[in-house]
Amino acid sequence: MTTQTLYQLAAEQKSAEVTDWSARISWVIGLVVLVVFVYWLMRQGWKWRGNLQSDLPAPATVPDGYADGEKLLTLSGRYHASTTAGQWLDRIVAHGLGTRSRVELTLTADGLDVVRPGAADFFVPAADLRGARTERALAGKVLPEGGLLVITWALGDQLIDSGFRSDHSAEHPAWVDAVNHLTSTTEGIAR
C-alpha cells in the first residue's frame, strides 16, 4: 500500500456501520422474555409452596380486651419470615407468613401481638409460645451474630420460628428473657 492510499483512507469522512439494530433489538427482546419467564416460574413456585402448606390453620387474631392488658415489652422493626422450627431455610408462605414487612410487636401476659403494616397481622397466645433466642440467619436472611430475634411458637400441631429484627438490636436479649420467662410461667400453669 502506498502512502497516497493511506492518506485517502484516513481522509474519508464516513466510517462503516457499527451497530446492527435488528440483532440488538432481538437480543433485548429475548432477554426481557427470559426475565419475565424466570419471574413467572418464581411466582408459580411461591404459589405451589403456599398450596403445600394450606393444611396449616390460620394464625389467631387479637382477642377482645387485649389492649387493656399490661404491656411487658414493645418492639419496632422488621418481620423477616416464618419457617418450620429448626429448618432455617424452610419458609412458610401460607396465610401471608412469608411476606417481609415492618412490624410492631407487643408482648403481654396474654401473648404476642404481631402488627404488620401492609401484610396480615397475627396473634400468638401465650400458651402457644415455646421460646425465644437470637440467631444470625433465617429464611435466607443472614446477619451478624444475634442480629435476629427468633420466636418459636405453635400453629396447630406444627412448631414455627418467626424472625424479627428490632430497629435497636440491643433490645433482643430482653425479649429473649421475657418470652422465655413467659413460656416457663405458662408451662407451669398448664401442668
Secondary structure, 3 states (H helix, E strand, C coil): CCHHHHHHHHHCCCCCCCCCHHHHHHHHHHHHHHHHHHHHHHHHHHHHHHHHCCCCCCCECCCCCHHHCCEEEEEEEEEEEEEECCCCCCECCHHHCCCCEEEEEEEECCEEEEECCCCCCEEEEHHHEEEEEEECEECCEECCCCCEEEEEEEECCEEEEEEEEECCHHHHHHHHHHHHHHHHHHHHHHC
